[in-house]
Amino acid sequence: MLEKIPVEKILFLDIETTPQVYKYEDLDAEAKYLFELKTRFQKTEEKDYSTIWDERGGIFAEFGKIVCISVGFVHETRTGREIRMKSFAHHDEETLLKQFKSLVEESGSRFPILCGHNAKEFDFPYICRRMLINGIRIPDILDLAGKKPWEIPHLDTMELWKFGDFKAYTSLALLCHVFKIPTPKDDISGADVARVYYEENDLDRIKLYCEKDVVALIQLFLRMKGENLVDEGDIVFST
């Protein structure tokens, strides 16, 4: 089926999230109570709520926020293909989400399909939840209410890799490895994003990390379609 989906119609994306406050101790009393209630079954003698917050505070949309959304698409040129990238990185989440919403609404006819890695489980619902919390109406391409499964314009490379097997999570990094997709060595990982954001105040570093994931995502999708990778020199980053 993938061969029937033109890659030029897909907008690929990835998000980076952090906890709303850096440390568990910075939460107010009510937020602490609600976080403890939500994660009570993860607490052990070796793992207290402070450790759980460090590990998972940014993963829950109720306690985290988006600090970067990177998008990319494949563009046909006279000499071949290139990947074009754009990022929305901002300390004010509402501003970032409104900018992203404007992009997907203005380019909806050009990119009627969204794709991410584990995006159906994480990125897409996280964006929707944070939009509602910020009082932003969800754009049609993300609004699933009342839609039948075949009407939902979303692709997920992790889901494609499962082939109906629901038992395992497979990381983007692992799939890039097995498909021999060259990826640059990062100086940070997803676990470092909160530290880089709160201690180093370095959004540009987080944005670069996010953009690399989108490039890897696009290359993986091309491999899954049995098509050639885009050369590193044909990747264009928007300022």
N, C-alpha and C positions, 0 to 999 in steps of 0.2 A: 504493500500500500504506500510506502514512503516515496516510491518513485513517482507517484501521482501527485505528490505535494510539491509545488514549486518553491524552492528555498527562498526565492526572492520575495515571497509573500509573507515571510515569517519575521516577526520581531523577537529577537532573543533577549533575555534579561536575567539579571541576578541582583540580589539585594544584600546589603550588609546592615546588621542590626547591633544595637548595644542595649544594656539595661538603662532605664530612665535615670537611675542614680548609680554611681560607680560601685558603692559598697552596700551590703545588706544593712549595715548599721546606720546608713543615711536615710533609710525608709522611715516614714512616720508610723505610729503605732498601729493604725488600722491597716495600712499596706503590709506591714510585717505579718499581722495576724492572717490576712487573706492569702499572702504568699505561703505561709506555713500551712494553711489549710489545703492549698492547692498541691503542695509538694510533700505532704506529711508521710506518704508511703515511700518516699525516696530517702528519708532521713534514717541514718544508722548511727551506731556508736562511733564509727570512723568518719562519718560525713554529717556535719551540722548544717544549719540553714544558711550560714554565711558561705560555706563552700558550694552549696547547691545554687545560691544566688550567683556566685562567680561563674559557675558552669552553665546555668540555664536562665538567668535573669533576662538576657537579651533574646532568648528563643521564644518566650511567651509574649504574645502581642499585648496582653494586659499590663505587662510590667516592662516591656522594652520599647524601643523606637527605631525607626529606619534612619540611617545617616547617609546612605548612598544607594541609588538605583542606577545601574549601568545597563544600557541597551546597545544592541548591535544588529546589523543586517548585512546581507550579501548583496552586492551591487555588481551588475554586469557592465563591463567596460568594453571598448573596442579590442583590447588586447587580452581580455580574460575576466577574472573576477577579483573583487576586492572586498574586504570587510570594513565597514564604516561604524565607528563607535561614538556614543555620546553618553555622558554621565550627569546625574543630578545628585550633588553632594552638598549638604547644608546642615548647619546646626539647628535651624528651625525646621522641624519635620513638616509642618503644614505647608510651608513654602515649597519644599522639595516635592511633596505629594501633588500639589497643584501644578507644578511644572511638568511632572510626569503625566498627569491626567491630560493636560493640554496636548502633549505630544501624541498620546495614543488616540485621542479624539480627532486631532487634526490629520493624523496619518492612517486612520482606520481603514480607508478604502485601499490604501497601498499595502498595509500590513494587517490583513484580517485575522491572522493567527499569532498567538503568543507561544513562546517555548522557553522552558527552563529545565534545570536538573533538580529533581525532587520538588518542582515548583507547584505541583498540584497539592502537595502535602504541606509545603512551607511558604514559598514566595507569594503565590497568588492569594491565599487566604490571609496572610500577614498584611499584605498591602491593603486588602479590602477592610480588614478590622481596624487598621490604623487610620484609614480614610474616614470610616464612620466615627471613630473616636475624635478625630479632628474636625468633624462636621462637614466633610466633603462627600458629595454624592459619588457613588461608585460608577465609573464609566461602563457602558454597555458591554464592552469586551471582557470585563471582569465580573459582571453581575450574572450569577448563575441562577437566580431565583426564577422558577417556572420553566427553565430550559430542559429539554430532553438531552440525554447523554450525547447523542450525535449532533446536537446543536451547539455544543460547547467548543469554542475555537481555541482549545489549548492543547499543546503537546508537551510531553515530559520525557526527556531522554532516559531517565531512570525507569520510568514505566515501560518505555519501549524495550529496554534491556531485560525487563522481567519476563516478557513473553507469557504473561498470565501467572507467573510465580510470585506469590505475595510474601514469601518468607524472609527475604533478605534485603538489606540496604546496600547499594553499591555506590561508592563515592565517584565523583567526577574525576578525581585524580587517578583512581584505579582504572577506570575505563580509558582514560587518556594513555595510561601505561600499557594496557593490553592491546590497544589499537595503534600503539607506537606513534602517538601524536606528540610532537615536541612541545614542551611547555617550559617557560622560563622558571628558574628556581626563585621562589619568593623568600623575602626576608621575614615575612609574617605569615600566620595561618589564621583561620577563622577564630581560633581561641585567643588570638592576640588583639583582635579588633577593639575590644573595650579598653584594654590598656593603652593602645595607641591613641584612641579617641580621648580618654580622660587624662592620661598622664602626659602625652606628647602633643595633644591638640592638633594632630596631623591628619586632617581630612584628605589631603592629597595622596598620602600614602595608602589610606584605605580605598580611595577611589581607584588607584592604580591596581591594587589587589583585586578589586571587584571587576575591573575591566579585563584583567587577564583571565578571570573565570569565564566571562562571556565569550572571549575569543576561543578559549578551550571548548566551550559548549558548542559553538558554531562548527568548529573543526570536527568535533565528535559527531554531530548530526550529519555532516557531509560524509564522514566515514561510514556511518550507518546506512546512508543512501548509496554507498558504493562509488562516491565521487571523489575527485582529487581535493586535497587540502589547498587552502589559500596560502600563498607564500607570505612569509613574515613581512617582506617589503611592501606588500599590498594591503597592509592594515592601516587604516586612516583614523586618527583620533581627533575628535572635534574639541575645540577649546570653548 
